[in-house]
Amino acid sequence: MNYQLNEAKMFADITDGIAIIINSETGIYYGANTLGTAVVEQLFKGASVESVAAALKALPGCPADIEAKLADFTKALVEKELAVPGADASVEAAFTAEAVKDGWEMTVQEFSDAQELLLADPIHEVKEETGWTPDASALNLDKEDVARREAKMA
């Protein structure tokens, strides 16, 4: 089974070894732990769950229940709508020992502390075809209002 980022609702980035996935509709963001980030990265590059499991099993100290842990993790990604089924790809997963430096648990946590800020951000108005083009009424281009704002800035 292959999964990909749910691009209809989410955008993701891996920064400082942590996967951050933001739901552009709700403003809720998600963070994965070290192994969860490594798995998300492999899945979103096109590796199948089976390939990810095989690559994890090849690491020293892999627990016997790694397939169950991986199944629970991918189930959480789907339930939170972070991932959706993807097309079959021929990408082979690969991990280094660094991926399991914090242990063999794969977690994704949900955060809503920046929800209002994320929803207020104009990135939600960005369109692939035209970029950020705000509605003219949102800009308040009334000449008197513009003059008042300019006077305050002077």
C-alpha positions in Angstrom: 0.0 0.0 0.0 1.2 3.5 -0.9 0.3 6.8 0.8 0.9 10.4 -0.2 0.3 13.7 1.5 -3.3 14.8 1.4 -2.5 17.9 -0.7 -6.1 18.9 -0.9 -6.0 20.0 2.8 -2.4 19.7 4.0 1.0 21.0 3.4 4.1 19.6 5.0 7.8 20.4 5.7 10.5 18.6 7.4 12.5 21.0 9.5 15.3 20.1 12.0 14.3 16.4 11.6 10.7 17.0 12.5 7.8 16.6 10.1 5.3 19.4 10.4 2.0 19.0 8.6 -0.5 21.8 8.6 -4.2 21.5 7.8 -4.9 24.6 5.8 -8.7 24.3 6.4 -8.6 24.0 10.2 -5.3 25.6 11.2 -4.4 22.5 13.2 -0.8 21.3 12.8 0.8 18.0 13.4 4.3 17.1 14.5 5.9 13.6 14.2 8.6 12.2 16.4 12.0 11.1 15.0 11.0 7.7 13.6 7.6 9.0 12.6 9.2 11.8 10.6 11.5 9.3 8.9 8.6 7.1 8.0 6.5 10.0 6.8 9.3 11.2 4.6 9.7 7.7 3.0 6.0 7.3 2.5 5.6 10.7 0.9 8.5 10.1 -1.4 6.6 7.1 -2.8 7.8 4.1 -0.8 5.2 1.5 0.0 4.3 0.5 3.6 5.8 -2.9 2.7 9.0 -1.3 1.6 9.1 0.8 4.8 8.5 -2.3 7.0 11.3 -4.2 5.2 13.8 -1.3 5.6 12.9 -1.0 9.3 13.4 -4.7 9.8 16.9 -4.4 8.4 17.9 -2.1 11.2 19.7 -3.6 14.2 17.4 -4.1 17.2 14.2 -3.9 15.3 11.3 -5.1 17.5 9.2 -8.1 16.4 6.0 -5.9 16.4 7.3 -3.3 14.0 4.7 -4.1 11.4 1.9 -3.6 13.9 3.5 -0.3 15.0 3.8 0.8 11.4 0.1 -0.2 10.7 -1.0 1.8 13.7 1.0 4.8 12.6 -0.2 4.8 9.0 -3.8 4.3 10.3 -3.3 7.5 12.5 -2.0 9.4 9.4 -5.1 8.4 7.4 -7.6 9.1 10.3 -6.2 12.6 10.8 -6.5 13.0 7.0 -2.7 13.8 6.7 -2.2 11.0 4.2 -4.4 9.5 1.5 -3.9 6.4 -0.6 -1.3 7.0 -3.3 -0.3 5.5 -6.6 2.1 2.5 -6.6 5.7 3.7 -7.0 8.9 1.9 -7.3 10.7 3.8 -4.5 12.6 1.6 -2.0 12.6 2.9 1.6 15.9 3.3 3.4 16.7 4.3 6.9 19.8 5.0 8.9 20.3 4.2 12.6 19.6 7.9 13.2 15.9 7.3 12.5 15.6 5.1 15.6 17.9 7.1 17.9 14.9 8.0 20.1 13.3 4.6 20.0 11.0 2.5 17.9 7.8 4.4 18.5 6.1 6.3 15.7 3.9 9.1 16.8 2.1 12.1 15.4 0.8 14.8 17.7 -1.9 17.3 17.0 -1.5 21.0 18.0 -4.1 23.8 17.9 -2.1 26.5 19.8 -1.5 28.5 16.6 -4.8 27.7 14.9 -6.1 31.3 14.9 -2.8 32.6 13.5 -2.6 29.9 10.8 -6.2 30.6 9.7 -5.7 34.3 9.5 -2.5 33.9 7.4 -3.1 35.0 3.8 -1.4 31.8 2.6 -4.9 30.4 2.6 -5.8 32.6 -0.3 -2.8 31.5 -2.5 -3.9 29.9 -5.7 -1.4 27.9 -7.8 -2.4 29.7 -11.0 -2.4 33.3 -9.8 -0.6 33.4 -6.4 -1.9 35.6 -3.6 -4.5 37.8 -5.0 -6.6 39.2 -2.2 -10.2 40.3 -2.8 -10.2 44.1 -3.4 -12.8 44.6 -0.6 -10.3 43.1 1.9 -7.7 45.7 1.0 -10.1 48.6 1.9 -9.0 50.9 -0.9 -11.5 53.7 0.0 -9.5 57.0 -0.6 -10.4 58.5 2.8 -9.4 55.3 4.7 -6.1 55.2 2.7 -5.4 58.8 3.5 -6.1 58.2 7.2 -3.8 55.2 7.3 -1.0 57.1 5.5 -1.4 60.0 7.9 -0.9 57.6 10.9 2.3 56.3 9.3 3.8 59.7 8.8 
